[in-house]
Amino acid sequence: MSNILPPEALARIRSSLWVKFILATGLVLSGAAVAGIISLMPAFFLVYFPHVAPAEGPASSTENETQRRADQDTAMRIRTLLTEVTVITDKKVSPVEMIAEAYALKPAGVTVGGATYTKGTPNTITLVGVAKTRDDVGAFRDVLAKDARFEKVSVPVAALVGALEGNFTITISGQF
């Protein structure tokens, strides 16, 4: 069997086929990359645009009562969860009491959803919650910083400028 095309024509056809193959492969890989990026977009939006936002506008009396009960329930839950810590520590003031003291200093627009205690040098308490405004977070930080029992009070800058839509984490350090 013989080839009726001249060698130059065969070379052009082969190079043309390679170009088409590379182009088709590039398009398929680009499509796969776009599909991968689109599939990751929900995770991106969940991280950078959290759905937890503080309630806007003045709260009604039933909302205030509900909030007060939720705050009391949270305080009781924190005390219950940390009763074992009192036995472990050798300090005169228990971590439960320190968390309760910090919780009692919170302003009206702040809701504390949880607290953790870490024993170390220094001991740390981390309060996590939501505030109606960024000024409420700043006020809470200022009140805690003025208390002599707490050596260091820190809040991420993003919470103070309002980038976290009211969510905050306050870390309190000290020898308690």
C-alpha positions as CSV (number, residue, x, y, z in Angstrom):
1,M,0.0,0.0,0.0
2,S,1.4,3.4,-0.9
3,N,0.7,6.8,0.2
4,I,-0.5,9.2,-2.5
5,L,0.1,12.4,-0.5
6,P,3.5,14.0,-0.7
7,P,5.5,14.1,2.5
8,E,5.1,17.9,2.9
9,A,1.3,17.5,2.9
10,L,1.5,14.7,5.4
11,A,3.6,16.9,7.7
12,R,1.2,19.8,7.5
13,I,-1.8,17.5,8.2
14,R,0.0,16.0,11.2
15,S,0.9,19.4,12.7
16,S,-2.7,20.6,12.1
17,L,-4.0,17.5,14.0
18,W,-1.6,18.2,16.8
19,V,-2.7,21.8,17.1
20,K,-6.4,20.7,17.1
21,F,-5.5,18.0,19.8
22,I,-3.7,20.6,22.0
23,L,-6.5,23.1,21.5
24,A,-9.2,20.5,22.4
25,T,-7.2,19.3,25.5
26,G,-6.8,22.9,26.6
27,L,-10.5,23.6,26.3
28,V,-11.4,20.4,28.2
29,L,-9.0,21.3,31.1
30,S,-10.2,24.9,31.2
31,G,-13.8,23.7,31.4
32,A,-12.8,21.4,34.3
33,A,-11.1,24.2,36.1
34,V,-14.2,26.5,35.7
35,A,-16.4,23.7,37.0
36,G,-14.1,23.2,40.0
37,I,-14.1,26.9,40.8
38,I,-17.9,27.1,40.6
39,S,-18.2,24.0,42.9
40,L,-16.0,25.8,45.5
41,M,-18.0,29.1,45.4
42,P,-20.5,28.1,48.2
43,A,-17.7,27.4,50.6
44,F,-16.0,30.7,49.7
45,F,-19.3,32.6,50.4
46,L,-19.8,30.8,53.7
47,V,-16.4,31.7,54.9
48,Y,-16.3,35.3,53.8
49,F,-19.9,36.3,54.2
50,P,-21.3,34.6,57.4
51,H,-25.0,34.4,57.7
52,V,-25.1,35.1,61.4
53,A,-26.0,38.8,61.7
54,P,-27.3,40.7,64.7
55,A,-30.9,41.6,64.8
56,E,-31.6,45.1,63.5
57,G,-33.8,47.7,65.1
58,P,-35.1,48.0,68.6
59,A,-36.1,44.7,70.2
60,S,-39.6,44.3,71.7
61,S,-40.2,43.5,75.3
62,T,-40.8,39.8,74.5
63,E,-37.5,39.7,72.6
64,N,-35.7,41.3,75.5
65,E,-37.2,38.8,77.9
66,T,-36.3,35.9,75.6
67,Q,-32.7,37.3,75.3
68,R,-32.5,37.6,79.1
69,R,-33.6,34.0,79.6
70,A,-31.2,32.8,76.9
71,D,-28.3,34.7,78.7
72,Q,-29.3,33.2,82.0
73,D,-29.4,29.7,80.4
74,T,-26.0,30.3,78.9
75,A,-24.5,31.4,82.2
76,M,-25.9,28.3,84.0
77,R,-24.6,26.0,81.2
78,I,-21.2,27.6,81.5
79,R,-21.2,27.1,85.3
80,T,-22.3,23.5,84.9
81,L,-19.7,22.6,82.3
82,L,-16.9,24.1,84.2
83,T,-17.5,22.7,87.7
84,E,-14.9,20.0,87.2
85,V,-12.3,22.7,86.4
86,T,-12.6,24.1,90.0
87,V,-11.4,20.8,91.3
88,I,-8.4,20.7,89.0
89,T,-7.1,24.2,89.6
90,D,-5.2,25.2,92.7
91,K,-6.1,28.9,92.7
92,K,-8.3,30.6,95.2
93,V,-10.7,31.9,92.6
94,S,-12.2,29.3,90.3
95,P,-12.3,29.7,86.5
96,V,-16.1,29.3,86.8
97,E,-16.2,32.4,89.0
98,M,-14.0,34.3,86.6
99,I,-16.1,33.4,83.6
100,A,-19.2,34.4,85.5
101,E,-17.5,37.7,86.4
102,A,-16.6,38.4,82.8
103,Y,-20.1,37.4,81.7
104,A,-21.7,39.8,84.2
105,L,-19.7,42.7,82.8
106,K,-21.2,42.3,79.3
107,P,-23.2,45.3,77.9
108,A,-26.9,44.9,76.9
109,G,-26.2,44.6,73.1
110,V,-23.8,41.6,73.6
111,T,-24.8,37.9,73.6
112,V,-22.2,35.4,74.8
113,G,-22.8,32.1,73.2
114,G,-19.9,30.1,74.8
115,A,-16.8,30.2,76.9
116,T,-13.7,28.1,77.1
117,Y,-11.0,28.0,79.8
118,T,-7.4,26.9,79.2
119,K,-5.1,26.3,82.1
120,G,-1.6,27.5,81.6
121,T,0.8,30.3,82.2
122,P,-1.1,32.6,82.0
123,N,-4.6,31.0,82.2
124,T,-6.9,32.1,79.4
125,I,-10.7,32.4,79.0
126,T,-12.2,32.8,75.5
127,L,-15.6,34.2,75.1
128,V,-17.4,33.8,71.8
129,G,-20.6,35.6,70.9
130,V,-22.5,38.1,68.8
131,A,-23.0,41.9,69.3
132,K,-25.6,44.2,67.8
133,T,-22.9,46.8,66.9
134,R,-19.2,46.9,66.8
135,D,-19.3,49.6,69.5
136,D,-20.8,47.0,71.8
137,V,-17.8,44.8,71.2
138,G,-15.5,47.7,71.9
139,A,-17.4,48.6,75.1
140,F,-17.2,45.0,76.3
141,R,-13.5,44.9,75.7
142,D,-13.0,48.2,77.5
143,V,-15.0,47.1,80.5
144,L,-13.0,43.9,80.8
145,A,-9.6,45.6,80.3
146,K,-10.4,48.0,83.2
147,D,-11.0,45.1,85.5
148,A,-7.9,44.5,87.6
149,R,-8.4,40.7,87.7
150,F,-7.8,40.4,84.0
151,E,-4.2,41.0,82.9
152,K,-4.7,41.1,79.2
153,V,-7.9,41.4,77.1
154,S,-7.6,41.0,73.3
155,V,-10.2,41.2,70.5
156,P,-9.4,40.6,66.8
157,V,-9.4,43.8,64.9
158,A,-11.9,42.5,62.4
159,A,-14.5,42.3,65.2
160,L,-13.8,45.9,66.2
161,V,-14.2,47.3,62.7
162,G,-17.4,45.4,62.1
163,A,-16.0,43.0,59.4
164,L,-17.4,39.9,61.1
165,E,-21.0,41.2,61.2
166,G,-21.2,41.3,64.9
167,N,-19.5,38.0,65.7
168,F,-16.6,38.3,68.1
169,T,-14.1,36.3,70.1
170,I,-12.5,37.9,73.2
171,T,-9.5,36.3,74.8
172,I,-8.8,37.1,78.5
173,S,-5.5,36.2,80.1
174,G,-4.5,36.2,83.7
175,Q,-3.5,34.4,86.9
176,F,-6.9,33.2,88.0
